[in-house]
Amino acid sequence: MQKILLLEDDASLIDGLEYSLKKKNFSVDTARSLAEARALLSSVSYTLLLLDVTLPDGNGFDLCEEIRKNGNAVPIIFLTASDEEFHVIRGLDSGGDDYITKPFRLGELFSRIRALLRRSGSKNIPGEDSSVLTSGNISIDLLTSRVTLYGQPLELTSAEYRLLCLLVRNAGLVVTRSMILDELWDGAGHFVDDNTLSVYIRRLREKIEKNPSRPELLTTVRGFGYRWNEVRQ
């Protein structure tokens, strides 16, 4: 079972998150201070950490830095009340993998948890069929490499298919251009450069977006890369 440490001092939020995580078949330990979190981390191995930023005895950024200095690569998501650029940069610079701003939708949180667990190589992720990826009206059968949109087959090139899989697997997260370029470089030595990637992005949008000039699914994060947004049915 995937084991998560929740570091949070808001009692009402703790109750809701504990209930929801356990309902999704995650195992959850809760700490309400840095001291409690450190004690748990010294004796328990976790597959993911959810860290609040502002705590009674310090902040989640400091704990994250300690964890990384100890060589622990466990995925970390910050739960923050502020989406100001300073806090986002501080969280990522301290070694965090992602952040989510309060108040947040549980669906978005679980999407980000699953994406980080996939990226870290975790198996048997709760709520996920390992052979099929779904996002709204898009379904990807990984065994047959078949993609459907609204139940109809979607014709994609090999590169477009790999690009779509990478984005959907990391739904809600920023996927950098360098990560995408690494993914699209195959064993046969076929290289995709930055300009070609822009063409693939445009063509994929033309096939999946209702309005490719105003994308809702595959959006650009200027200066970083792209984000796949979970679809509201």
C-alpha positions as CSV (number, residue, x, y, z in Angstrom):
1,M,0.0,0.0,0.0
2,Q,1.2,3.5,-0.8
3,K,2.1,5.3,2.4
4,I,1.7,9.1,2.7
5,L,2.9,11.5,5.4
6,L,0.6,14.4,5.9
7,L,2.2,17.4,7.7
8,E,-0.6,19.8,8.5
9,D,-1.8,21.7,11.6
10,D,-5.3,22.6,10.5
11,A,-7.6,20.1,12.2
12,S,-10.5,20.5,9.8
13,L,-8.3,20.0,6.8
14,I,-6.6,17.0,8.4
15,D,-9.9,15.2,9.0
16,G,-11.0,15.7,5.4
17,L,-7.7,14.7,3.8
18,E,-7.2,11.7,6.0
19,Y,-10.7,10.4,5.2
20,S,-10.3,11.1,1.5
21,L,-6.8,9.6,1.2
22,K,-7.9,6.4,3.1
23,K,-11.0,6.1,0.9
24,K,-8.6,6.1,-2.1
25,N,-6.7,3.2,-0.5
26,F,-3.7,5.2,0.6
27,S,-2.2,4.6,4.1
28,V,-1.8,7.9,6.0
29,D,0.2,9.1,8.9
30,T,-0.4,12.6,10.2
31,A,2.0,15.0,11.9
32,R,0.9,18.5,13.2
33,S,4.4,19.9,13.7
34,L,7.9,19.6,12.3
35,A,9.0,17.7,15.5
36,E,6.3,15.1,15.0
37,A,7.1,14.8,11.3
38,R,10.9,14.3,12.0
39,A,10.1,11.6,14.5
40,L,7.9,9.7,11.9
41,L,10.4,10.1,9.1
42,S,13.2,8.6,11.3
43,S,11.3,5.3,11.6
44,V,8.9,5.0,8.7
45,S,9.5,4.9,4.9
46,Y,7.0,6.9,2.9
47,T,6.2,6.9,-0.8
48,L,5.0,10.6,-0.8
49,L,4.9,13.6,1.6
50,L,2.3,16.3,1.8
51,L,3.8,19.3,3.6
52,D,2.1,22.4,4.9
53,V,4.3,25.5,4.7
54,T,3.4,27.4,7.9
55,L,3.6,25.3,11.1
56,P,3.8,26.0,14.8
57,D,7.5,25.2,15.1
58,G,8.8,26.3,11.7
59,N,7.9,25.7,8.0
60,G,7.7,22.9,5.5
61,F,10.5,24.4,3.3
62,D,13.1,23.8,6.1
63,L,12.0,20.2,6.5
64,C,12.1,19.6,2.8
65,E,15.7,20.9,2.7
66,E,16.7,18.5,5.5
67,I,15.1,15.6,3.7
68,R,17.0,16.3,0.5
69,K,20.3,16.9,2.3
70,N,19.9,13.4,3.8
71,G,19.6,12.0,0.2
72,N,16.0,11.1,0.4
73,A,14.3,11.5,-3.0
74,V,10.7,10.9,-1.8
75,P,8.2,12.9,-3.8
76,I,7.1,16.1,-2.0
77,I,4.0,18.2,-2.6
78,F,3.6,21.5,-0.7
79,L,0.2,22.6,0.6
80,T,0.4,26.4,0.6
81,A,-2.1,29.2,1.3
82,S,-0.2,31.4,-1.1
83,D,0.5,31.1,-4.8
84,E,2.8,34.1,-4.9
85,E,5.9,33.5,-7.1
86,F,8.2,33.9,-4.1
87,H,6.6,31.0,-2.2
88,V,6.5,28.8,-5.4
89,I,10.2,29.4,-6.1
90,R,11.1,28.9,-2.4
91,G,9.3,25.5,-2.4
92,L,10.9,24.3,-5.6
93,D,14.3,25.5,-4.6
94,S,14.1,23.7,-1.3
95,G,13.6,20.4,-3.2
96,G,9.8,20.2,-3.5
97,D,8.4,18.5,-6.6
98,D,5.0,20.3,-6.7
99,Y,2.8,22.7,-4.8
100,I,-1.0,23.1,-4.6
101,T,-2.7,26.2,-3.3
102,K,-5.4,26.1,-0.6
103,P,-8.3,25.8,-1.0
104,F,-7.9,23.0,-3.6
105,R,-10.1,20.4,-5.3
106,L,-9.5,16.9,-4.1
107,G,-9.5,15.6,-7.7
108,E,-6.6,17.9,-8.5
109,L,-4.7,16.8,-5.5
110,F,-5.1,13.1,-6.3
111,S,-4.1,13.8,-9.9
112,R,-0.9,15.4,-8.8
113,I,-0.2,12.6,-6.3
114,R,-0.7,9.9,-9.0
115,A,1.5,11.9,-11.4
116,L,4.4,12.1,-8.9
117,L,4.1,8.5,-7.9
118,R,4.3,7.5,-11.6
119,R,7.3,9.7,-12.1
120,S,9.1,8.1,-9.2
121,G,8.4,4.7,-10.6
122,S,5.8,3.5,-8.0
123,K,3.7,0.5,-8.8
124,N,0.1,-0.3,-7.9
125,I,-1.0,3.3,-7.6
126,P,-4.5,3.5,-6.1
127,G,-7.2,4.5,-8.5
128,E,-5.1,3.8,-11.6
129,D,-5.3,1.0,-14.2
130,S,-1.7,0.3,-15.2
131,S,-2.8,-0.6,-18.8
132,V,-5.1,2.3,-19.5
133,L,-4.7,6.1,-19.1
134,T,-7.8,8.3,-19.1
135,S,-8.4,12.0,-18.9
136,G,-11.9,13.2,-19.5
137,N,-13.0,12.0,-22.9
138,I,-9.5,10.7,-23.9
139,S,-8.6,7.1,-23.3
140,I,-5.1,5.6,-24.0
141,D,-4.8,1.8,-24.1
142,L,-1.1,1.2,-23.4
143,L,-1.2,-2.4,-24.4
144,T,-2.5,-1.7,-27.9
145,S,-1.2,1.9,-28.2
146,R,-4.8,2.9,-29.2
147,V,-6.2,6.3,-28.4
148,T,-9.8,7.3,-28.4
149,L,-11.5,10.7,-28.1
150,Y,-15.2,10.6,-27.3
151,G,-15.1,6.9,-28.0
152,Q,-13.7,7.4,-31.5
153,P,-10.2,6.3,-32.6
154,L,-7.7,9.2,-32.7
155,E,-5.0,8.9,-35.3
156,L,-1.6,9.9,-33.9
157,T,1.9,9.6,-35.1
158,S,4.4,7.7,-32.9
159,A,5.9,10.9,-31.6
160,E,2.4,12.5,-30.9
161,Y,1.4,9.3,-29.1
162,R,4.5,9.3,-26.8
163,L,4.0,13.1,-26.2
164,L,0.4,12.6,-25.2
165,C,1.2,9.7,-22.9
166,L,3.9,11.7,-21.2
167,L,1.6,14.7,-20.6
168,V,-1.4,12.6,-19.4
169,R,0.8,10.7,-17.0
170,N,2.0,14.0,-15.5
171,A,-1.4,15.7,-15.5
172,G,-1.5,18.8,-13.4
173,L,2.3,19.1,-13.4
174,V,4.6,21.3,-15.5
175,V,6.5,19.1,-18.0
176,T,9.6,21.0,-19.2
177,R,10.6,21.1,-22.8
178,S,13.8,19.3,-22.0
179,M,11.9,16.4,-20.4
180,I,9.7,16.1,-23.5
181,L,12.7,16.2,-25.8
182,D,14.4,13.4,-23.8
183,E,11.2,11.3,-24.1
184,L,10.9,11.8,-27.8
185,W,14.5,10.7,-28.5
186,D,14.2,7.0,-29.3
187,G,16.6,4.1,-29.4
188,A,16.9,4.3,-33.2
189,G,18.6,7.7,-32.8
190,H,15.6,9.8,-34.1
191,F,16.2,13.2,-32.6
192,V,13.5,15.9,-32.0
193,D,14.7,19.4,-31.8
194,D,13.1,22.4,-30.1
195,N,11.4,23.7,-33.3
196,T,10.1,20.3,-34.2
197,L,8.6,19.9,-30.7
198,S,6.6,23.1,-31.3
199,V,5.2,21.6,-34.4
200,Y,4.2,18.4,-32.5
201,I,2.5,20.5,-29.8
202,R,0.5,22.4,-32.4
203,R,-0.5,19.3,-34.3
204,L,-1.6,17.5,-31.1
205,R,-3.7,20.5,-30.1
206,E,-5.4,20.4,-33.5
207,K,-6.4,16.8,-32.9
208,I,-7.6,17.1,-29.2
209,E,-8.6,20.7,-28.5
210,K,-12.1,22.1,-29.3
211,N,-10.3,25.4,-30.1
212,P,-6.6,24.8,-30.8
213,S,-5.9,28.5,-30.7
214,R,-7.2,28.6,-27.1
215,P,-6.1,25.3,-25.7
216,E,-7.7,24.1,-22.5
217,L,-6.1,20.7,-22.2
218,L,-2.5,21.2,-23.3
219,T,-1.5,24.6,-22.1
220,T,1.8,26.5,-22.3
221,V,3.6,27.5,-19.1
222,R,5.8,30.3,-20.4
223,G,9.5,29.9,-19.7
224,F,9.1,26.3,-18.5
225,G,7.2,24.0,-20.7
226,Y,3.6,22.6,-20.8
227,R,0.9,21.3,-18.5
228,W,-1.8,18.8,-19.2
229,N,-5.0,19.9,-17.4
230,E,-7.4,17.3,-16.1
231,V,-10.8,17.5,-17.9
232,R,-14.0,18.2,-16.1
233,Q,-16.6,15.9,-17.5
